[in-house]
């Protein structure tokens, strides 16, 4: 088996030290490439590593941490291009079911024992062998929270993302969900399938039905360009500098 690269994310220094010690005793020994006491810094680092194709094979992740807890972080990690295997480390076994809800590969209860850790490492190794297939199944989703649940919305179902009052929402034909990412982050991830029609809206190209001038809510502004979204028939404002790009994207639909 090849050596696994591992990131440790736990707010307890002694817990991280114990994991480092056990990983050094595993077969084969693992390489710890990152260690964090809180989730925000870990998330930023993992995104940077993912962008250059150097993310760790797996993370050992505590669930209960100040600020961004392990469950929320795990959901964010599923949105990476090359997500690592997630193994939760928790003092509370009742979290196990929730762990699998966010596609964790395994969970360990504290204090972690070498034999149990080794079993998780073996599972990760097997996961790596089938990784291309699993990634194909997990690709192209946006993870959202809804009434305490984590939902995975296929990007193919998204009509548009809208930013209002510092909050971003995801819109499908039948549902609206809050999204934790900014429009800029979403734009970089969903790629050419979407087009930024305005500073506050990112729209699926396939969902644009019509482009025309319409009355503006601000009476002083008169009319403004807007694009109609199908099948909901919603109209979204198009900024003046984006009109040509939207018209080109729609082809003959203008």
C-alpha positions, 0 to 999 in steps of 0.5 A: 500500500502507498503512504497516505497523506493526512491533515489533522483538524482538532481544537485539542492539541493533545488529541492531535498529538495522539493522532500524530503518534498513532499515524507514525505507527500505522502500516504503512506510516502516514505523512501528516501534511497539515495540522489545524486547531480550527476549521476556517484556516483548515478550509482555506488551506484545503481549498488552496491545496485542491486548486493546485492538485495537492490536497491530502488523501484524507483528513481526521476531523473533530466534530465539536469545535468552536466556530465552524464545526466538523459537520459543516466543514465536511459538507464544504469539502465535498464541493472540492474538485478532488475531495479527501476521504473524511474520517471523523474523530469524536468523543460522542458516538451518537454523531456517527449517523450524522457523519455518514449523512455528509459522506464521511468514510468512517468515524473514530471515537476518542480515545483513538486506538491504533487497531481502530485507526488502522482499520480506517486507514485500510478503508481509505486505501480501498476507497482510493482504488475506486476513487474515480468512480466515486468522484464521478458520483459525487461531482457537480453538487452544491451542499446546502443546509436546510432545517438542520439537514445537509442536502446535496443539490445537483448543479444540473438542477440549479437555475440561478444563484442570487445574492441579496442583503449579503446572503446567497440563495440557490434556486431550482424550479421548485426550491430555494436554499441558502448557500454559504459560498459567495457568488465569486466562489460559485462562479469559479466552481460551476464554470462555463455552464453559468454566466454572471448576468449581474453583480448579484446573479449567476444564471445557468445558460440553459435556463435563459429564455428571453432577454429584453428591456423591462421597467426598473423598480427604480422609477428614475432609472426608467427601463433596464435589461433583464433575462427571463428564467425558465421554467419559473418565468422569473426576470433577473436584471442584467447589468449594462456591461453584461448585455452583449455577453448574455445575448451571445450566450443565448444565441438566437434567443433575444 
